[in-house]
Amino acid sequence: MRGAAPFCNAIYWLALTIWVGVLISAGVAATGTFTVLPDPELGVHLEKFAQFQAPRGTHGRIAAGHVMEPIFTFVDLAQVAAGAVVLVTVLMQLTIFRRHARRSVSLWSIVRVLCIGGALALFTYRVLAVSPDMNRDLRAYWSAAQAGDVETADRHYAAFTANHPRASRLFNSTLLLLLVSVAASAVVLGPPPAREDDNKSGLETPKLLKKG
């Protein structure tokens, strides 16, 4: 069992790192894509949306949305997998491998569990309660824009943008909780602090290092 405990910890760290990594990567990709493509100076024009009469930069924003949609889908799927592994390994650390823990229950242990639980809750709420409406409005916006129906397109785009700030807050809050959980995990799962009275070698402390 002692060999299984470090393996469980390694899987935990790998899943937690992947979870944090995909969130940061998605944020960086979205920032770059939605900054560059909608730039009016770039002059992006989509033949598929040629009937959509809109201000300059609108086609670039639509293109950015098409680029990022599969990326966000992949990120959500990766979060499902990584979050599930993190949850399972945390439960194993708290139950099966509890006697092998290098730290007793402490404030950092509680912080770690609360942050991971909070991240899972925020992600689940966003995916089940916020993202479906946003995805529906986004696709309706694209369909109306492609057909040149400006009024319908504007209505669905307004509904999409109304939910976007809430989705962004949930996304960013999830990342923040995970970053805190990384710090807490480093304390909980890290090696215990060295004590001055630990002298495993059994050798006498050199006289020059002795006080007085």
C-alpha positions as CSV (number, residue, x, y, z in Angstrom):
1,M,0.0,0.0,0.0
2,R,2.9,2.4,0.6
3,G,3.8,2.2,-3.0
4,A,0.3,3.0,-4.1
5,A,0.1,6.2,-2.0
6,P,2.8,8.0,-4.0
7,F,1.3,6.8,-7.2
8,C,-2.1,8.2,-6.2
9,N,-0.5,11.5,-5.3
10,A,1.3,11.6,-8.7
11,I,-2.0,11.0,-10.6
12,Y,-3.6,13.7,-8.4
13,W,-0.9,16.2,-9.3
14,L,-1.1,15.3,-13.0
15,A,-4.9,15.8,-13.2
16,L,-4.8,19.0,-11.2
17,T,-2.1,20.4,-13.4
18,I,-4.0,19.5,-16.6
19,W,-7.1,21.1,-15.1
20,V,-5.3,24.3,-14.4
21,G,-3.4,24.2,-17.7
22,V,-6.4,23.9,-20.0
23,L,-8.2,26.8,-18.2
24,I,-5.1,29.1,-18.6
25,S,-4.6,28.0,-22.2
26,A,-8.2,28.6,-23.1
27,G,-8.1,32.1,-21.5
28,V,-4.9,33.0,-23.4
29,A,-6.3,31.6,-26.7
30,A,-9.6,33.5,-26.3
31,T,-7.8,36.8,-25.5
32,G,-5.6,36.6,-28.6
33,T,-8.4,35.4,-30.9
34,F,-11.0,37.9,-29.9
35,T,-8.4,40.7,-29.9
36,V,-6.9,40.1,-33.4
37,L,-9.7,38.8,-35.6
38,P,-12.4,41.4,-34.8
39,D,-9.9,44.2,-35.5
40,P,-11.5,46.4,-38.2
41,E,-8.1,47.2,-39.6
42,L,-7.7,43.4,-40.3
43,G,-10.7,43.5,-42.6
44,V,-11.9,39.9,-42.1
45,H,-14.7,39.1,-44.4
46,L,-16.6,35.8,-44.5
47,E,-18.3,34.8,-47.7
48,K,-20.6,32.6,-45.8
49,F,-22.0,35.6,-44.0
50,A,-21.9,38.0,-47.0
51,Q,-25.6,38.8,-46.6
52,F,-25.1,40.0,-43.0
53,Q,-24.8,43.8,-43.1
54,A,-23.0,44.7,-39.9
55,P,-20.3,47.1,-38.7
56,R,-16.7,46.4,-39.6
57,G,-15.1,43.8,-37.4
58,T,-18.3,41.8,-37.0
59,H,-17.2,39.2,-39.4
60,G,-13.9,38.9,-37.5
61,R,-15.8,38.4,-34.3
62,I,-17.9,35.6,-35.9
63,A,-14.7,34.0,-37.2
64,A,-13.2,34.2,-33.7
65,G,-16.3,32.5,-32.3
66,H,-16.0,29.7,-34.8
67,V,-12.4,29.2,-34.0
68,M,-12.9,29.2,-30.2
69,E,-16.1,27.1,-30.1
70,P,-14.3,23.7,-30.5
71,I,-11.6,24.8,-28.2
72,F,-14.0,25.6,-25.4
73,T,-15.8,22.3,-26.0
74,F,-12.5,20.5,-25.7
75,V,-11.6,22.4,-22.5
76,D,-14.9,21.5,-20.9
77,L,-14.4,17.8,-21.8
78,A,-10.9,18.0,-20.4
79,Q,-12.3,19.6,-17.2
80,V,-14.8,16.7,-16.8
81,A,-12.0,14.1,-17.1
82,A,-9.5,16.0,-14.9
83,G,-12.0,17.0,-12.3
84,A,-13.3,13.4,-12.0
85,V,-9.7,12.2,-11.5
86,V,-8.9,14.9,-9.0
87,L,-12.1,14.1,-7.0
88,V,-11.4,10.4,-7.0
89,T,-7.8,10.8,-5.9
90,V,-8.7,13.3,-3.2
91,L,-11.2,10.8,-1.8
92,M,-8.6,8.1,-1.9
93,Q,-6.1,10.3,-0.1
94,L,-8.6,11.1,2.6
95,T,-9.7,7.5,3.1
96,I,-7.5,4.7,1.8
97,F,-4.2,6.5,2.1
98,R,-5.0,8.6,5.0
99,R,-2.5,6.8,7.3
100,H,0.3,7.5,4.8
101,A,-0.4,11.2,4.7
102,R,2.5,13.4,5.6
103,R,0.2,16.0,7.2
104,S,-2.5,15.6,9.7
105,V,-5.8,17.3,9.1
106,S,-5.0,21.0,9.2
107,L,-6.3,24.3,7.9
108,W,-4.6,23.8,4.6
109,S,-6.2,20.4,4.2
110,I,-9.6,22.0,4.7
111,V,-8.8,24.8,2.2
112,R,-7.7,22.3,-0.4
113,V,-10.9,20.2,-0.1
114,L,-13.1,23.3,-0.1
115,C,-11.4,24.9,-3.2
116,I,-11.5,21.7,-5.2
117,G,-15.2,21.2,-4.2
118,G,-16.0,24.8,-5.1
119,A,-14.2,24.5,-8.5
120,L,-16.2,21.4,-9.3
121,A,-19.5,23.1,-8.2
122,L,-18.8,26.3,-10.3
123,F,-17.8,24.2,-13.3
124,T,-20.9,22.0,-13.1
125,Y,-23.2,25.1,-12.6
126,R,-21.7,26.8,-15.7
127,V,-21.9,23.7,-17.9
128,L,-25.5,22.8,-16.9
129,A,-27.1,26.2,-16.2
130,V,-25.3,28.8,-18.2
131,S,-23.5,27.3,-21.2
132,P,-26.6,25.6,-22.8
133,D,-28.5,28.9,-23.2
134,M,-25.3,30.7,-24.5
135,N,-24.6,28.0,-27.0
136,R,-28.2,28.0,-28.3
137,D,-28.2,31.8,-28.7
138,L,-24.8,31.7,-30.3
139,R,-25.8,29.2,-32.9
140,A,-29.1,31.1,-33.5
141,Y,-27.1,34.2,-34.0
142,W,-24.8,32.6,-36.6
143,S,-27.8,31.1,-38.4
144,A,-29.6,34.5,-38.6
145,A,-26.5,36.3,-39.6
146,Q,-25.8,33.8,-42.4
147,A,-29.4,34.4,-43.6
148,G,-28.9,38.2,-43.4
149,D,-31.6,38.5,-40.8
150,V,-30.1,41.4,-38.9
151,E,-33.0,41.9,-36.4
152,T,-33.0,38.2,-35.3
153,A,-29.2,38.1,-35.2
154,D,-29.0,41.2,-33.0
155,R,-31.6,39.7,-30.6
156,H,-29.8,36.5,-30.1
157,Y,-26.4,38.2,-29.9
158,A,-27.8,40.5,-27.1
159,A,-29.0,37.4,-25.2
160,F,-25.6,35.8,-25.6
161,T,-23.7,38.8,-24.4
162,A,-26.0,39.2,-21.4
163,N,-24.9,35.8,-20.1
164,H,-21.3,36.2,-21.1
165,P,-20.1,38.2,-18.0
166,R,-21.6,35.5,-15.7
167,A,-19.9,32.7,-17.6
168,S,-16.6,34.6,-17.5
169,R,-16.9,35.1,-13.7
170,L,-17.6,31.4,-13.2
171,F,-14.7,30.5,-15.5
172,N,-12.2,32.8,-13.7
173,S,-13.5,31.9,-10.2
174,T,-12.9,28.2,-11.1
175,L,-9.4,29.0,-12.1
176,L,-8.7,31.0,-8.9
177,L,-10.0,28.2,-6.7
178,L,-7.8,25.7,-8.5
179,L,-4.7,27.9,-8.1
180,V,-5.4,28.2,-4.4
181,S,-5.8,24.4,-4.2
182,V,-2.4,24.0,-5.9
183,A,-0.8,26.0,-3.1
184,A,-2.7,24.2,-0.4
185,S,-1.8,20.8,-2.0
186,A,1.8,21.7,-2.0
187,V,1.6,22.2,1.8
188,V,-0.5,19.2,2.5
189,L,1.3,16.7,0.3
190,G,4.8,18.1,0.5
191,P,7.5,16.7,2.7
192,P,7.4,17.6,6.4
193,P,9.7,20.4,7.5
194,A,13.1,19.3,8.7
195,R,13.6,19.5,12.5
196,E,16.8,20.5,14.0
197,D,16.9,17.5,16.4
198,D,16.6,15.1,13.4
199,N,20.0,13.5,13.1
200,K,19.3,10.3,11.1
201,S,23.0,9.7,10.4
202,G,23.8,9.3,14.1
203,L,26.9,11.4,13.7
204,E,27.8,13.9,16.3
205,T,27.2,17.5,15.4
206,P,30.5,19.3,14.6
207,K,31.8,21.4,17.4
208,L,32.0,24.5,15.2
209,L,28.3,24.2,14.6
210,K,27.4,23.9,18.3
211,K,26.2,27.1,20.0
212,G,28.5,28.4,22.7
